[in-house]
Amino acid sequence: MNTENNLPQFSICILEEQTQLTLADLCGACSVHDQQIIELVDAGVLEPQGREPARWIFAGASLHRARKALRLQRDLDIGLAGAALALELMDEIESLRTRLRAVGGEY
């Protein structure tokens, strides 16, 4: 999106971890059809509460994770399995960095 002065406009969404999202909420926030979110759940990228899609509830952090997975697929043209693996590796890196900082290491 561009304004009259050709500067890009950004949309920012801040959610607390306690925020709960339905499947429809998550689809709307990510601008995707429900099938894409269902595929992320099937691949283990997202973990909603509830047994069936109509009753799924997602934590607020799921929005960031879903957007990241969708961006990986779109921007790098990788499949769902590749995006899931990349997210898993990014999670592991963040965990290791946290542990390193806890013992006084630098990052």
C-alpha positions as CSV (number, residue, x, y, z in Angstrom):
1,M,0.0,0.0,0.0
2,N,1.3,3.4,-0.8
3,T,0.2,6.8,0.4
4,E,0.1,10.0,-1.7
5,N,3.7,10.6,-0.9
6,N,4.7,7.1,-2.0
7,L,5.7,6.0,1.5
8,P,4.6,2.5,2.4
9,Q,2.0,2.0,5.1
10,F,2.3,-0.9,7.5
11,S,-0.4,-2.7,9.4
12,I,0.6,-3.7,12.9
13,C,-1.2,-6.1,15.1
14,I,-0.3,-6.6,18.8
15,L,-1.7,-9.6,20.5
16,E,-1.1,-10.9,24.0
17,E,-0.4,-14.6,24.5
18,Q,-3.7,-14.9,26.4
19,T,-5.6,-13.7,23.3
20,Q,-7.7,-16.5,21.8
21,L,-8.4,-16.7,18.1
22,T,-10.9,-18.8,16.2
23,L,-10.1,-20.4,12.8
24,A,-12.0,-17.5,11.1
25,D,-10.1,-14.9,13.1
26,L,-6.8,-16.5,12.2
27,C,-7.8,-16.8,8.5
28,G,-8.8,-13.1,8.4
29,A,-5.7,-11.9,10.2
30,C,-3.5,-13.9,7.7
31,S,-5.7,-13.1,4.7
32,V,-5.9,-16.8,3.7
33,H,-8.6,-19.4,3.2
34,D,-9.3,-21.8,6.1
35,Q,-7.8,-24.7,4.1
36,Q,-4.3,-23.1,4.4
37,I,-4.6,-22.9,8.2
38,I,-5.9,-26.4,8.4
39,E,-2.9,-27.6,6.5
40,L,-0.6,-25.8,9.0
41,V,-2.4,-27.6,11.8
42,D,-2.1,-31.0,10.0
43,A,1.7,-30.4,9.5
44,G,2.1,-29.6,13.2
45,V,3.0,-26.0,12.7
46,L,0.0,-24.8,14.7
47,E,-1.6,-26.5,17.7
48,P,-5.1,-25.3,18.4
49,Q,-7.3,-26.4,21.2
50,G,-10.4,-28.3,20.2
51,R,-11.1,-31.4,18.2
52,E,-12.6,-30.1,14.9
53,P,-11.9,-26.9,12.9
54,A,-15.2,-25.3,13.8
55,R,-14.2,-25.4,17.5
56,W,-10.5,-24.7,17.2
57,I,-9.1,-22.0,19.4
58,F,-5.6,-20.6,18.8
59,A,-3.3,-18.8,21.2
60,G,-2.3,-15.3,20.2
61,A,1.2,-16.5,19.3
62,S,-0.3,-18.6,16.6
63,L,-0.9,-15.6,14.5
64,H,2.9,-14.8,14.3
65,R,3.7,-18.4,13.7
66,A,1.1,-18.8,10.9
67,R,2.2,-15.6,9.2
68,K,5.9,-16.7,9.4
69,A,5.0,-20.1,7.9
70,L,2.9,-18.6,5.1
71,R,5.7,-16.1,4.4
72,L,8.3,-18.8,4.1
73,Q,6.1,-20.7,1.7
74,R,5.4,-17.6,-0.4
75,D,8.7,-15.8,-0.4
76,L,11.0,-18.8,-0.6
77,D,8.7,-21.0,-2.6
78,I,9.1,-23.9,-0.3
79,G,6.5,-26.5,0.5
80,L,4.6,-27.0,3.7
81,A,7.1,-29.6,5.1
82,G,10.0,-27.3,4.4
83,A,8.3,-24.4,6.1
84,A,7.5,-26.6,9.1
85,L,11.1,-27.8,9.3
86,A,12.4,-24.2,9.0
87,L,10.1,-23.1,11.9
88,E,11.3,-26.0,14.0
89,L,14.9,-25.1,13.4
90,M,14.2,-21.4,14.2
91,D,12.5,-22.5,17.5
92,E,15.6,-24.6,18.4
93,I,18.0,-21.7,17.6
94,E,15.9,-19.4,19.8
95,S,15.9,-22.0,22.6
96,L,19.7,-22.4,22.4
97,R,20.2,-18.7,22.4
98,T,18.1,-18.4,25.5
99,R,20.1,-21.1,27.3
100,L,23.3,-19.5,26.2
101,R,22.2,-16.1,27.7
102,A,21.1,-17.8,30.9
103,V,24.6,-19.2,31.5
104,G,26.2,-15.8,30.8
105,G,27.2,-16.5,27.2
106,E,27.0,-13.9,24.5
107,Y,24.9,-13.8,21.5
